[in-house]
Amino acid sequence: MKTLIIYKSYHHMSTEKIAKAMAETLNAKLGKVDDAKPEDLAEYDLIGFGSGIYNYKHHKDLIEFIENMPSMNDKKVFIFSTSGNYRERHHNLIKEKLNEKGCKIIGDFTCFGEFRPLGFNLNVNGPLAFIFGKNKGHPDEKDLENAQEFAKSLLNE
Ligand SMILES: Cc1cc2nc3c(=O)[nH]c(=O)nc-3n(C[C@H](O)[C@H](O)[C@H](O)COP(=O)(O)O)c2cc1C
C-alpha cells in the first residue's frame, strides 16, 4: 500500500516523533503539511494526517490543507495526534473535514506529548500544568511502540 503521512509539529516536535515511527512501519513517505500539495495525494492508497492538539483541535494548517483537498472518493486515511490531555473530541473537527471530502477513516491514534507552556516542564498534573508543564518525556518508548502497533494494524484494513 503506497502511503503518505502529512503532519504538523512545532511545540516540542512530539508529533513528528510519532509520524516518523509510523512512517518506518508503513514504509511511508513523510511530509510536513507546509510542503504538501493537494495534487500529489492521488498516487497514494493510504494517507495519514497528524499534528499536536492546540486549543482542542488539530493544527489549523492541517485543517486548512484538508479543506483545500479535492474530493477523495473513498480514499483510506488515518488520523493521529499528541496532546497534553487526551479528549475524544480533539479528533472531531478533523474527522468532520475528512468525511466532508469523502475519505474513509480507517483508524485514529493519540498519545501524550510534552507540554511546556512557558518553555520549561516541572511535570505537574491538574490545572497548574498549564503554567508548569506536563508529560515530561512523552512520547516515550512505549508510546512509539504503540504508534507502530497501530500502524501495523492499518495494513489489515
Ligand atoms: C498553544 C498550545 C495549545 C495547546 N492546546 C491544547 C489543548 O487544547 N488540549 C491539549 O490536550 N493539549 C494542548 N496543548 C498541548 C499539545 O497538544 C502537546 O504539547 C502536543 O504534544 C504538541 O505537539 P507538537 O510538539 O508536535 O507540536 C497545547 C499546546 C500549545 C503549545
The ligand as an ORCA input file, in Angstrom:
! r2SCAN-3c Opt
* xyz 0 1
  C      -0.718     26.819     22.043
  C      -0.949     25.415     22.568
  C      -2.248     24.984     22.791
  C      -2.482     23.696     23.301
  N      -3.772     23.281     23.486
  C      -4.004     22.032     23.960
  C      -5.347     21.565     24.139
  O      -6.334     22.251     23.873
  N      -5.525     20.314     24.643
  C      -4.466     19.501     24.957
  O      -4.697     18.395     25.418
  N      -3.182     19.904     24.746
  C      -2.937     21.133     24.254
  N      -1.634     21.552     24.035
  C      -0.526     20.599     24.257
  C      -0.077     19.994     22.907
  O      -1.146     19.323     22.269
  C       1.054     18.986     23.106
  O       2.122     19.625     23.740
  C       1.475     18.357     21.771
  O       2.257     17.228     22.025
  C       2.231     19.341     20.896
  O       2.624     18.681     19.715
  P       3.972     19.074     18.910
  O       5.112     19.020     19.885
  O       4.039     18.018     17.861
  O       3.713     20.434     18.341
  C      -1.378     22.812     23.553
  C      -0.077     23.271     23.312
  C       0.151     24.555     22.833
  C       1.567     24.999     22.578
*
